[in-house]
Structure formats: C-alpha cells, structure tokens
Amino acid sequence: MPTLFDATDAELTALLALVREAKTLLDEQFRPDGYNVGVNVGPAAGQAVMHLHVIPRYAGQPNRRTGERSVISSPPPGQSSSSPRPQVRSGGE
C-alpha cells in the first residue's frame, strides 16, 4: 500500500493488530505510562515508505507534544542514554 489512506479494510485491521502487538511487547519490557501512535502520509509529511510509529512515553518526559523526533534523542526518566531503548521495527523502514 502506498499510504495509510490507500489501505484496504483488511490491511487497516492488520496494521492495528500490529500496533496492539507492539504495545504489548513494549508494556512487558519497558512499562511506559502512555503512547504516541502516528503515521506520516505523503512526501510532504516525511513519508518514504508506509509505516507506523508506536512511541512509548513516560511521565515526566519533556516535550511530550513534539512528536517522535524529540523522543528518540531523550531517554525516559531514570534511564541513561546507554540504557536499552525500545526498538520495534517491521518491514520497509
């Protein structure tokens, strides 16, 4: 599928099932306080291939409203930058 808006109902169902699976794995390993789930659609939005972001969030984490770019560079409270970071990727990215 070129973009999220081109996905069939079956593909959307499968994508959301993967989002739930990612959440389950992240909950078990990292116990975040919340999540951002996002998708970029089209080149103007930064899309190169169709993919979803499932970003764990932690209470007290700065810049919760700024999207994934600031999250990747800042570890959650209580973790150093050398601590293991969630890495859940699938296909194309």
Secondary structure, DSSP 8 states (H G I E B T S, - for coil): --SGGG--HHHHHHHHHHHHHHHHHHHHHH--SEEEEE---SGGGT-SS---EEEEE-TT-S-TTS-HHHHHHS--TT--TTS-------S--
